[in-house]
């Protein structure tokens, strides 16, 4: 199993509680919004990531778990008018 | 997308010199272009999507010249392809009803390598495979709400070939067993809405088999064509981008295809050539020129066909529109409009937009104007976009004014890295890509500005005035 910490930037209001309870996993950008690791969490960081999830007053964070090697499937994912390189 | 109000566009005159000012001599224009949309010489061959059309440079000019709002057009020119002509040209639409027919169409789509023409170029087969594995209620959308003010190829296609797009939409809906089928349009594009509504009514009156199609006018903001915004809008929520959070099993799904993608699907399902051309909008001195060009065409030829003057080469070309990237002219001379080969060179046409930058025009000033516009078009939902894009735009403006403090470029680069990938949609990523390409492609010119030296500061591109 691998786990990733994800943020919903629409729900996030930049309160910063996540960085307070999980400073090794979440850092804040210069506007106060969380920057989370892009790749899978290190095993030792999962507990901290879950603390961040629980601490968020906006419920803007979640931990996404999937079996190793399984690519995240996003049905209907479409960035209309946007390429992502 | 176009801002809703025609008044939001930059005035035609004023501090910004007009395109033709740089080209005082009459320029050769390869195709006669009588008006923004003339339907007199409708294409007749099977595999052809549309004939060349030249639109005014901005929607404001279109509205002034032809009335009827930002996408105006004189009424007599309204009629697209009639259903009778359409079927006479191409034959009846095949059916994709039932699992086996859907599977066969999916295999054909996969074999042809059909990918999205809204800008992201996602393979259609990838979307379809995922959609056919799920069972919750599905809405299939034909997206005609172009997300770039420089692009008019989707509006042109919908007006000239509404039935081709509706064929493709019906095929996708049948293959994916969709419960709801929608044509989604930009809120300001009333003319296209009337064309599509008339085509839908014509099909119903003729008893043409296929799903019931809703024609929905979205909002008029820049993000009106973003797929998650469309899904939210069709679900009765504000049409703003959202994040795909873990969905409950059985949650409704929305699958969005660009209208050009669907038109190609309608050709492909009939066994006609569907992949050997590309629809492009070339922004040149004479306006926004929409044409259908061969996939193997050189970029140089495409620019000339779009009215780009022969003679002095441009300093660079903006590929993919405001959320695209600058490309150096030296890198484009042997390039073709084929997306695969462009990607191999780290480039992309996005939704088929080419905007050449004339020599003598300041790329930093152009980028500052575009970045300012993009910052103003944020949905203001996500912190990195809401605060990051104005910060980036200010940095580029300071560079353009040659008033940047020491370390401005370093701070700008750091901001770009911070913002990338952190919005609900890819709007901030587009701005990051554009400004990043300025720093790499026009590095010397940026350096000149960073040292406080002045340059002409001339701007040419029709960037909408920030509201």
Interface residues (C-beta under 8 A of the other chain):
Chain A: X7 X8 X9 X10 X11 X12 X13 X14 X29 X30 X31 X32 X33 X35 X38 X62 X64 X73 X74 X75 X76 X77 X78 X79 X80 X81 X82 X83 X84 X85
Chain B: X116 X118 X119 X120 X121 X122 X127 X130 X131 X133 X134 X143 X146 X147 X148 X225 X226 X227 X230 X240 X241 X242 X243 X244 X245 X246 X253 X254 X255 X256 X257 X258 X320 X323 X324 X346 X348 X350 X351 X381 X382 X383 X384 X385 X387 X388 X418 X421 X422 X423 X424 X425 X426 X427 X429 X430 X433
